Amino acid sequence: MSTHENYTPNAQDLDPMTPEPTGQVNGHSDRRDRAEEIAAQAREKAVQASERARDLHERYGDTSLKDVERSVGEYIRREPGKSLLIAAGVGALFGMYVRGGRH
């Protein structure tokens, strides 16, 4: 008895819209395609990050720590209430981080 005599068609075999096999072996082709897609996305993100870093360097590359300190000091003098709330929020977050989020 040959294997053709025992063959029973299923719905996919009869559907003309079912794509032909793509040469996959246990899904390896799909995995390779997905890996290539992820690699392409990672390359794009790396290019975007590089461009952003270049832009930030061009904008702030010559800024010294003294300039940053001066700007922060000016902001604190202009907005003491906001500065205090920001400091309290940062302190609370730091405290939660150190405790590990436990009460």
N, C-alpha and C positions, 0 to 999 in steps of 0.2 A: 504494500500500500504506500503510495507516494504522499508527500506532504501536501500536494495540491488537492488531493481527494478529501482531506480533512479540513480544508480552509473554508471558513465562514466569514463573509465580508461583514464589516461593521459600518456604522454610519459615516465615519471619516473616509473609509474607502470609497463610498458611494457619492460623497459630496465633492462636486467639481471645484469648489472654492478652497478646499484643503490644500495647503502648499505642499509641494513635493519635498522629500527629505533633503536636507542641506549638507549632507556629508558629516553630520555630527556623530560623534562616538561618545555615548553616555553623557551628553550635554557639554562636552569639552569646548565645542565651538561657541556655545552660548556664553560660557564662562570667559573664554578668551575675548569675545566681543565686549562683554561687560567690563573686563579688566582694562581693555583698550579705551573704553569710554571713560572710566574713572581716571585713567592716566591722563587723558586729554583734558579733563576737568581740572585735575591737579596742576597741569602745566599752565592752564589759563589763570588759575588762582595765583600761581607763582609769578606770572607776568604782571598781574594786577598788583600784587604786593610789592614787587620790585618798582613799578611805576609810582606807587604811593610813597614808598621810601625815598625815591629820588625827588619827588615833589616836596616832601617834608624836609629833606636835607637842603634843597634849594631855598625853602622858606625860612628854616630855622637853623641852618648849618652854622651860621656865624654868631648865634646867640650863646652868650656865656652863662654860666651858673649865676653870676652876679646880676645879669639882666633879668633872669627868671626870679631871683630873690627880690629884686626891686619891684617887679610887676606884681608879685604876690603881696608884698608889703603895701603897695598902693591900693590894691583891691581891698585888703583888710581895712585900711583907713577909710575908704569910700563906702564899704558895705560891712560894717562891724556885725550887724545882726545876722546876715546871711553867712558870714564867715564863721560865727559861733555855731550856727545850726549845722553847717557843713562839717566842722570839727567834731561836733557831738555825734553826727551820723557816722562819720569815719571811725570814731572811737567805739561806737556801739557795734559796728560791723567787725572791727578788729577783735573786740571782746568776744563776740559770738564765734569768730573763727578760732580764737585761742581755746575757748571752752569746747570746741567741736560741735557747736549747735545745741548742746544740752543745757537744761535749766539748772 
